């Protein structure tokens, strides 16, 4: 069964995870031309009237949320509207999309049980339509998003004829951004659109000592390794830690000063033979 409207419900964050408390509803334009949705409205669990001049571009998206300033910082603000009135029920409810003549254009009566996917109920993923042009009212046409936080303003899932492509997020010698201030950065940094330009920049292989990138010293004073000998004694900052090595050249990592936000090494931070065998790990594994 296919959708019979040009604009349809496509993705819903009705029960976000507690650390990112943002609700939103995404609409999708199925047409190959721009559609003017001025004075269209949402009704049911939440209410919102789109202002004059609201356009959903061809094959495009529009998101209505209770927190437009927050969501607008993570995606194109032109696609974000709100705040809507009311809230999306965690246990399910009916939502309707009306055109400017008050005709119902699309309807969804979602739930958190039965044939509806329960993963979208508080785990951090969204209720996402499998195929954009399928009917919204049928539970079988919905599933949960592949990634946490969903894909607001984007396609839910790639087309069937698109083959997966492997992407290397960062090479061993590439630069990456990091924050070692110890301050609470909240949770928005986990989202793709977060602006991290104020964070420091270093090669991916940075550690205290000689970098593999030229002859530049790239000390990072908050890198934290085991910091204990096999006998259980605490190693002072600046000593080599024989439990971890840089995989590129087998150089042992150097014990660093603990960050004040972390628990300090002490006599209980023991690594005895048989409890922790010498291991080889990449820097990314150490940091995680």
PyMOL commands that set and color helices and strands:
alter all, ss='L'
color gray80, all
select helices_A, chain A and resi 68-72+77-79+118-120+139-141+188-190+283-287
alter helices_A, ss='H'
color red, helices_A
select strands_A, chain A and resi 7-13+24-29+35-36+41-44+46-49+55-56+61-65+80-82+85-86+94-98+104-109+127-129+142-144+175-178+200-203+240-246+251-254
alter strands_A, ss='S'
color yellow, strands_A
deselect
rebuild
show_as cartoon
